[in-house]
Each structure stands twice: as C-alpha cells, then as structure tokens.
C-alpha cells in the first residue's frame, strides 16, 4: 500500500512550512479558499485531508465550521496544536489515502497540490475513494491542484526553472513516463552557502482526475481557475475542482 513518505515532513520541514502572513499563508491566498470552502460546507461538518499545520483549517474553524483533519506527520500536527486545541480541530494521524475519521461529512477537501504527494496512480485513486467513503450523500470533495507545465519544456529537455530571484532558484525535473516531477528549491544565505530542499510529486491531468473521481463514485460539479470562480482555460496554471457524491435515490 503506497503512502506519503512521512520522513520528509519532519520538524524542520514543519517549521519552514509555516510562514504566517506571507507566501501560501498570505491573507490574499488563504481567505478566498476559506470563503469558498465555508460556502460549500453549507453549515455541515468538514474533513481536511493532509491538514498540515492548519493553514486553512484554523481560520475555517474560527468561522464556526466544524473541521476535522487527517495528517500523516506528527511534526505538522504538533505545530497545528500551537494554534488550535484537539477540541477545536480534532486530527486523526494517518495517510490521507487510507485513514478514516469518525462520521460523515458534507465536505472533504485537499488543497495546494497535496494529492500529488501520493506517488502512484493507485494511491491517488485510493485517496478519491477515501474521500467518497467519508461523504454524506450529496456531499462534495474539493481539490486544488496545479496543471502540469509540460508545454513549457523545450524539446528533449526534462528540466524547467520556475523561479529565479536573488537568493532563490526553483527547478523542476520531469519523468514523463512515471508522471513524476521533482521540485528542487535552492536558497543561498548571506555567506553564499547553498541549501537544497527537494520534494517528489506525481502530476495529474484534469481529465485523469475526473476518471479517478468516477471510479470512486463521484461526479464533477465544477472546475474553476481559482477559489473565486475564475474561468478555467487552456492557459490556467491551476484549478479548483469540485466533485459530488450523488444523493441516494
């Protein structure tokens, strides 16, 4: 059974992941996601797969939405606990593809490319099925995911620079047979010392996601380019896709 590799989500990674007020934690990034998820929850209970340090769950719970999480990394959960108690945001320790939380939910969500941390198609399908088994009839599964940027690769090349700024270089390398990319993050301190962090992902095309959803008994309800409902086009770099579990009867 494939699992996200827990060892890469250690205490140091959890510390670097949290950037309050900036990056993925910036209000202009978080608030539209929280607005849309609160709307989709419709007053019901919600479950976040790979809840991490609570970037989305904590502000969502602060709005009165009952949030439960599943998270593989104890270090991430420990950092979440500095922001919200177990009573406020309960968390089950485990793999988002297999771990179960008690009860049923009106909404399950998985944000910021996290499904790509599952490195096989089998594990990604299992994640969809796990979402479906947690949903009430008529409930929704929401995914935020980037679109593979293979069109930008020069012919016969397998690497692409996606960031080049003072002190930072970002480089992705692609294995188009396995649908894997390795994201390399180089940073340079004031003494010129280089630091490298890597993460491996399995990228997924939107059409493949839709088939995974159908295998789990879910149907596509909507797809937009962002959390505020922008039109999804061939030029969109990411998408927010909403799948629904049909109501019984």
C-alpha positions in Angstrom: 0.0 0.0 0.0 1.5 3.3 -1.1 1.9 6.0 1.4 3.2 9.6 1.5 6.8 9.4 2.8 6.5 10.6 6.4 10.2 11.2 6.9 10.2 14.3 4.6 7.6 16.0 6.8 9.8 16.3 9.8 10.1 19.0 12.4 12.4 21.2 10.3 10.1 20.9 7.3 7.1 21.8 9.5 9.0 24.9 10.8 9.9 26.1 7.3 6.4 25.3 6.0 4.8 27.8 8.4 5.2 31.4 7.1 2.5 33.4 8.8 1.2 36.2 6.7 3.4 35.5 3.7 3.6 33.0 0.9 0.9 30.4 1.0 -0.2 31.8 4.3 -0.8 35.3 2.9 -4.4 36.6 3.6 -5.0 37.0 -0.2 -4.2 33.3 -0.6 -5.9 31.9 2.4 -9.1 34.0 2.6 -10.6 33.2 -0.8 -10.1 29.4 -0.1 -11.7 29.7 3.3 -14.6 31.7 1.9 -15.3 29.1 -0.8 -14.9 26.1 1.5 -17.3 27.6 4.1 -19.8 28.2 1.3 -19.5 24.6 0.0 -19.8 23.2 3.5 -23.3 24.6 3.8 -23.2 24.5 7.6 -22.1 20.9 7.7 -19.1 19.2 9.1 -15.9 19.2 7.0 -12.8 17.0 6.8 -9.4 18.1 5.5 -7.0 15.6 4.1 -3.4 16.4 4.9 -4.4 19.2 7.3 -0.7 20.1 7.9 -0.2 23.0 10.3 -3.7 24.3 9.9 -3.2 26.9 7.3 -6.8 26.6 6.1 -8.4 24.6 8.8 -7.7 27.0 11.7 -9.3 30.1 10.0 -12.2 27.9 8.7 -12.9 26.6 12.3 -12.7 30.2 13.5 -15.8 30.9 11.4 -17.7 28.2 13.2 -17.3 25.5 10.6 -16.6 22.1 12.4 -13.3 20.9 11.0 -11.6 17.5 11.5 -8.3 16.7 9.9 -6.2 13.7 8.8 -2.4 14.2 8.8 0.5 11.8 8.5 3.2 14.0 10.1 3.4 14.2 13.9 5.6 17.3 13.4 2.9 19.1 11.4 0.3 18.1 14.0 2.4 19.4 16.8 2.7 22.8 15.1 -1.0 22.8 14.5 -1.6 22.3 18.2 0.1 25.7 18.9 -2.8 27.3 17.0 -5.8 25.1 17.9 -6.6 22.5 20.5 -7.7 19.0 19.8 -11.2 20.0 20.9 -11.2 22.9 18.4 -9.7 20.9 15.4 -9.5 17.2 16.1 -6.9 15.3 13.9 -6.5 11.7 13.1 -2.9 10.6 12.5 -2.6 8.7 9.3 -2.3 8.6 5.5 -4.9 10.6 3.6 -5.4 7.7 1.2 -6.4 5.2 3.9 -7.0 6.7 7.3 -10.6 7.2 8.4 -12.3 9.8 10.6 -15.5 9.2 12.6 -18.8 10.0 11.0 -19.8 11.5 7.7 -19.1 15.0 6.3 -20.7 17.4 3.9 -17.3 18.4 2.6 -13.9 16.8 2.2 -11.1 19.0 0.8 -7.5 18.7 -0.2 -5.6 21.8 -1.2 -2.4 23.3 -2.5 -1.3 20.3 -4.8 -1.2 17.9 -1.9 -2.7 14.9 -3.7 0.5 14.9 -5.9 2.5 13.8 -2.8 0.9 10.3 -3.5 3.4 9.0 -6.0 1.3 6.3 -7.7 -2.0 6.4 -9.6 -3.2 3.6 -7.3 -2.7 5.7 -4.2 -4.3 8.7 -5.8 -7.4 6.6 -6.7 -7.4 5.3 -3.1 -7.5 9.0 -1.9 -10.6 9.7 -4.0 -12.3 6.5 -2.7 -11.3 7.5 0.9 -12.9 10.9 0.3 -16.1 9.3 -1.1 -16.5 7.0 1.9 -16.4 10.0 4.3 -19.1 11.9 2.4 -22.8 12.2 3.2 -25.0 11.6 0.1 -24.8 14.9 -1.9 -21.5 15.8 -0.2 -18.6 17.3 -2.1 -14.8 16.6 -2.5 -12.8 19.7 -3.4 -9.3 19.6 -4.9 -6.8 22.4 -5.6 -4.1 21.3 -8.0 -1.7 22.7 -10.5 -1.8 21.9 -14.2 1.3 20.1 -15.5 3.5 22.6 -17.3 4.9 20.2 -19.9 4.1 22.6 -22.8 6.9 24.9 -21.5 9.6 22.2 -21.6 12.0 22.7 -24.6 12.2 19.7 -26.9 14.3 16.8 -25.5 14.7 18.6 -22.1 13.5 17.3 -18.8 14.0 20.4 -16.5 12.5 23.8 -16.1 13.4 26.8 -14.0 10.2 28.2 -12.4 11.8 30.7 -10.1 15.0 32.8 -10.4 15.3 35.6 -8.0 18.0 36.9 -5.6 18.7 34.2 -3.0 16.3 31.6 -4.6 16.2 29.3 -7.5 13.4 26.8 -8.2 13.9 24.0 -10.7 11.5 21.1 -11.6 12.7 17.9 -13.3 10.2 15.7 -15.1 9.9 12.0 -15.6 7.1 11.9 -18.2 6.9 8.1 -18.2 6.1 7.9 -14.4 4.3 11.3 -14.4 6.8 12.3 -11.7 8.4 15.7 -11.1 11.0 16.5 -8.5 10.8 20.1 -7.3 14.3 21.5 -6.3 14.4 24.5 -4.1 17.8 26.2 -3.8 18.3 29.0 -1.3 21.5 31.0 -0.7 22.4 32.6 2.6 24.4 35.9 3.1 27.7 33.9 3.1 26.9 32.3 -0.3 26.2 28.9 1.2 23.6 27.0 -0.8 20.8 24.9 0.8 18.7 22.4 -1.2 15.3 21.0 -0.4 13.6 18.5 -2.7 10.1 17.1 -3.0 8.8 14.4 -5.4 5.3 14.5 -6.9 3.1 12.6 -9.3 1.4 15.2 -11.5 -2.2 14.6 -12.7 -4.0 16.0 -15.7 -7.6 17.2 -15.0 -9.1 14.5 -17.3 -7.3 11.8 -15.3 -8.6 13.3 -12.0 -12.2 13.1 -13.4 -11.7 9.4 -14.2 -10.4 8.8 -10.7 -13.5 10.5 -9.4 -15.8 8.3 -11.5 -14.0 5.2 -10.2 -14.9 6.5 -6.6 -18.5 7.1 -7.5 -18.1 10.9 -7.7 -19.1 13.3 -10.5 -17.5 16.6 -11.5 -19.7 19.5 -10.4 -17.5 22.5 -11.3 -13.9 23.4 -12.2 -12.5 26.9 -11.9 -9.1 28.5 -12.3 -9.1 29.8 -8.7 -11.1 30.0 -5.5 -13.2 33.0 -6.6 -14.6 31.3 -9.7 -12.3 32.4 -12.5 -12.8 30.6 -15.8 -10.7 27.5 -16.3 -9.0 27.7 -19.7 -6.1 26.0 -21.5 -3.8 28.8 -20.1 -4.8 28.2 -16.5 -1.9 27.2 -14.2 -4.1 25.5 -11.6 -7.6 24.6 -10.9 -10.1 24.1 -8.1 -12.3 21.1 -8.9 -15.5 20.2 -7.0 -16.8 16.6 -7.1 -20.1 15.5 -5.7 -21.3 12.2 -4.3 -24.8 11.8 -5.8 -27.6 11.7 -3.4 -29.1 8.3 -2.8 -32.4 7.6 -4.5 
